[in-house]
Amino acid sequence: MQKTSDGEWDQVWIGANLATMTGEASYGSLLDAGIAVQGDRIAWIGSAAEAQRLADAQGIAARDGRGVWITPGLIDCHTHLVYGGNRVAEFEQRLCGASYEEIARAGGGIQSTVNATRAAGREELYASAATRLGSLMAEGVTTIEIKSGYGLELAAERRLLEVARELGEKLPVSVTTTFLGLHSLPPEYAQRRQAFVDAVSGPWLQQLSSSGLIDAVDGFCEDIAFSTAETAQLLRAAQQLGLPAHVHAGQLSDMGAAELAAQWQALSADHLEFVSEAGARAMADAGTVGVLLPTAYFTLRQTTPPPIDLLRNSGVRLAVATDCNPGTSPCTSILLALNMACTLFRLTPQEALTGVTRNAAAALGQLDEIGTLEPGKRADLAFWRIDRPAELCYALGANPLLQAMHRGVMRTAAV
């Protein structure tokens, strides 16, 4: 592989093992390899011997990788990271027999978080979200998607998106923001459902987009949330503004949300516990990534996993994410999500790790920038003390991360 510019390298490692995630087998592994960084880009990848020769020619001191494994920085492509309060009381209710749907219909669920979020100030929201984000960063996450959706009024939604942007500005992590305008129907619109959908898809979306606060939109298409027609109204409005979309699809039932996501060429359809053969085919044809959220499935004690064989055989690319949120997935461990994707959904470790690198990048529309180790891509790297890449999916509660690099800058002391 070649350098991407004529300038000297800034950093180079030799004797490392690289999981480039560029192939369909063996993690795209290069053993006893070299990798060079110039500025915020990967400049070169090749053998350790050639890296040493080129480093010597440039007068650069190569760092000894000492058999460390290097992967792309991990990507958490579906989170609801910014919110107020918690839902531990509902956790107890579910353990005592109440279902997610029963709690939601009784006024709990998302609405209880909306109440706490509306009452929280910006500093409080930032502090709690930064703590959660710190846990994910400590496990090698260098890019994270953050959804709004817990404000359900324009001012509160704006505050959530502003906090998400602030996290990306103040912390060494890349943040992409999603306006989850159709998450739940707020009580003040209980008798004016269409008026809420019109507001979200009209002036709210336009104002937030013109403020530069959103990178994509999302809608919760489900019996307890919004219909396919209502979700389509938001997706249509987003498309007119040039904004890509995600869809919460098939978490509790198959309403045709996967087909809807494909119809509007959404970047991703997320959850997918319930999806038909037609939905899977439509997603594959549209290039819509299926985002699996095993920690939500686990927390809700669901018993119908996504039809992985159907999705595989249809050619749907599969990503994995934490779905970090206060109600159904209070998870701040991307490594736990990897393990559960394997143990609960029966992904192979290769598929799972691809799901938090290459396919997660595709789910955010950023595969040209991140997700694999290739010259020219952003220098977001994770350094691991492991024997083989599958170890990242294996050990419950372990964190073998040595350090991470974001945009060419180490977040901890360098190897």
Secondary structure as GFF3:
##gff-version 3
##sequence-region A 1 415
A	DSSP	beta_strand	11	19	.	.	.	ID=ss1
A	DSSP	three_ten_helix	26	28	.	.	.	ID=ss2
A	DSSP	beta_strand	29	38	.	.	.	ID=ss3
A	DSSP	beta_strand	41	47	.	.	.	ID=ss4
A	DSSP	alpha_helix	48	58	.	.	.	ID=ss5
A	DSSP	beta_strand	63	64	.	.	.	ID=ss6
A	DSSP	beta_strand	69	72	.	.	.	ID=ss7
A	DSSP	beta_strand	74	76	.	.	.	ID=ss8
A	DSSP	alpha_helix	88	95	.	.	.	ID=ss9
A	DSSP	alpha_helix	100	105	.	.	.	ID=ss10
A	DSSP	alpha_helix	110	119	.	.	.	ID=ss11
A	DSSP	alpha_helix	122	137	.	.	.	ID=ss12
A	DSSP	beta_strand	141	147	.	.	.	ID=ss13
A	DSSP	alpha_helix	154	170	.	.	.	ID=ss14
A	DSSP	beta_strand	174	182	.	.	.	ID=ss15
A	DSSP	three_ten_helix	187	189	.	.	.	ID=ss16
A	DSSP	alpha_helix	193	199	.	.	.	ID=ss17
A	DSSP	pi_helix	200	204	.	.	.	ID=ss18
A	DSSP	alpha_helix	205	210	.	.	.	ID=ss19
A	DSSP	beta_strand	216	221	.	.	.	ID=ss20
A	DSSP	alpha_helix	228	240	.	.	.	ID=ss21
A	DSSP	beta_strand	245	249	.	.	.	ID=ss22
A	DSSP	alpha_helix	257	263	.	.	.	ID=ss23
A	DSSP	beta_strand	268	271	.	.	.	ID=ss24
A	DSSP	alpha_helix	277	286	.	.	.	ID=ss25
A	DSSP	beta_strand	289	292	.	.	.	ID=ss26
A	DSSP	alpha_helix	294	299	.	.	.	ID=ss27
A	DSSP	alpha_helix	308	314	.	.	.	ID=ss28
A	DSSP	beta_strand	318	320	.	.	.	ID=ss29
A	DSSP	alpha_helix	334	343	.	.	.	ID=ss30
A	DSSP	alpha_helix	349	355	.	.	.	ID=ss31
A	DSSP	alpha_helix	358	363	.	.	.	ID=ss32
A	DSSP	beta_strand	381	384	.	.	.	ID=ss33
A	DSSP	three_ten_helix	389	393	.	.	.	ID=ss34
A	DSSP	beta_strand	401	406	.	.	.	ID=ss35
A	DSSP	beta_strand	409	410	.	.	.	ID=ss36
###
